[in-house]
């Protein structure tokens, strides 16, 4: 009996470590109201892909976006983060049926409040929308000088 209870506790602990994702406007508002949250961005195509993780910290004059891999960071205006929030509000919870071979996935939040969005794209403006708002390529590039 003790082994069964221990096994159930271990399974419960493991499943509780995964982010609780709820794709709705209320959860998105909770995420953007946090003073600290994480962003995961994945890009996949025919010849491979990438996965990057960032932390976001609310500051008086904006949001500090920092790459967990490179440690580089830069300040984003509240206007840019509001634009990202508004963009995601129009997208989350909707199915995206694309016929293209490239996809992008973004998850924002914490263990207790997260939203995610995935879309397929063939290029063009949709393929770069998240980077245009966050300018995260600058933070993950090994060729850029440290700030």
C-alpha positions in Angstrom: 0.0 0.0 0.0 2.9 2.4 0.8 4.4 1.7 -2.6 1.2 2.5 -4.3 0.8 5.8 -2.5 4.4 6.7 -3.1 4.0 5.9 -6.9 0.9 8.1 -7.0 2.7 10.9 -5.3 5.6 10.7 -7.7 3.2 10.7 -10.7 1.3 13.7 -9.3 4.6 15.6 -8.7 5.8 14.9 -12.2 2.6 16.0 -13.8 2.4 19.1 -11.7 5.8 20.3 -12.9 4.4 20.8 -16.5 3.1 24.3 -17.2 -0.7 24.6 -16.9 -1.7 25.9 -20.3 -5.0 27.6 -20.7 -5.5 29.4 -24.0 -7.9 32.1 -23.2 -7.9 35.9 -22.7 -8.1 35.7 -18.9 -4.9 33.6 -18.7 -3.2 35.8 -21.2 -4.1 38.9 -19.1 -2.7 37.1 -15.9 0.6 36.3 -17.7 1.1 39.9 -18.8 0.2 41.1 -15.3 3.1 39.1 -13.8 6.3 40.9 -12.9 8.3 37.9 -14.1 7.4 35.2 -16.7 9.1 32.9 -19.2 8.8 32.7 -23.0 9.6 29.6 -25.0 9.9 30.0 -28.8 10.3 27.1 -31.2 10.8 27.4 -34.9 10.7 24.3 -37.1 11.2 23.8 -40.9 12.2 21.2 -43.4 15.9 21.2 -42.4 15.7 21.4 -38.6 14.7 23.9 -36.1 15.5 25.8 -32.9 14.2 26.2 -29.4 14.9 29.2 -27.3 14.0 30.2 -23.8 13.8 33.7 -22.3 12.8 35.4 -19.1 10.8 38.6 -19.0 11.0 40.9 -16.1 8.7 44.0 -15.6 10.7 47.2 -15.1 9.5 50.8 -14.6 10.3 51.7 -18.2 9.4 48.5 -20.0 10.2 44.8 -20.0 13.6 43.2 -19.8 13.9 40.3 -22.1 16.8 38.0 -21.4 18.0 34.8 -23.3 18.5 31.9 -20.9 21.1 30.4 -23.3 23.3 33.5 -24.0 22.5 35.7 -21.1 22.1 38.7 -23.4 19.2 41.0 -22.7 17.5 44.2 -23.9 14.6 46.4 -22.8 11.3 46.2 -24.7 8.8 49.0 -24.5 5.4 48.5 -22.9 4.0 49.3 -26.3 5.8 46.3 -27.9 4.6 44.0 -25.2 1.1 45.3 -25.5 1.3 44.7 -29.2 2.4 41.1 -28.6 -0.4 40.6 -26.1 -3.0 42.0 -28.6 -1.5 39.8 -31.4 -1.8 36.7 -29.3 -5.3 37.6 -28.1 -6.5 37.3 -31.7 -4.7 34.0 -32.2 -4.9 31.9 -29.1 -7.5 29.2 -28.9 -8.0 29.1 -32.7 -6.9 26.3 -34.9 -4.4 27.1 -37.6 -4.5 24.8 -40.6 -1.7 25.7 -42.8 -0.3 23.7 -45.7 3.2 25.0 -45.2 6.3 23.3 -44.0 7.5 25.8 -41.4 6.0 26.3 -37.9 6.5 28.5 -35.0 5.4 27.8 -31.4 5.4 30.3 -28.5 4.5 29.6 -24.8 4.4 32.5 -22.3 3.9 32.3 -18.6 4.8 30.3 -15.5 4.1 26.9 -14.2 0.7 28.0 -13.0 -0.5 30.4 -15.8 0.6 29.8 -19.4 -0.7 30.3 -22.8 0.6 28.9 -26.1 0.2 29.5 -29.8 1.4 27.5 -32.8 1.1 28.4 -36.4 2.3 27.1 -39.8 3.6 29.6 -42.2 5.1 29.8 -45.7 7.1 32.9 -45.1 6.2 36.5 -45.3 5.1 38.7 -42.5 3.6 35.9 -40.3 6.9 34.1 -40.2 8.6 37.1 -38.5 5.8 38.6 -36.4 7.1 37.4 -33.0 10.7 38.4 -33.7 9.5 41.8 -35.0 7.8 42.4 -31.6 10.5 40.9 -29.3 13.6 41.3 -31.5 14.9 38.1 -29.9 17.2 37.1 -32.8 19.6 39.8 -31.5 19.7 38.0 -28.1 20.4 34.5 -29.4 23.0 35.4 -32.1 26.5 34.4 -31.2 27.9 37.0 -33.6 26.4 40.0 -31.8 28.5 41.9 -29.3 27.5 41.7 -25.7 25.4 44.6 -24.5 
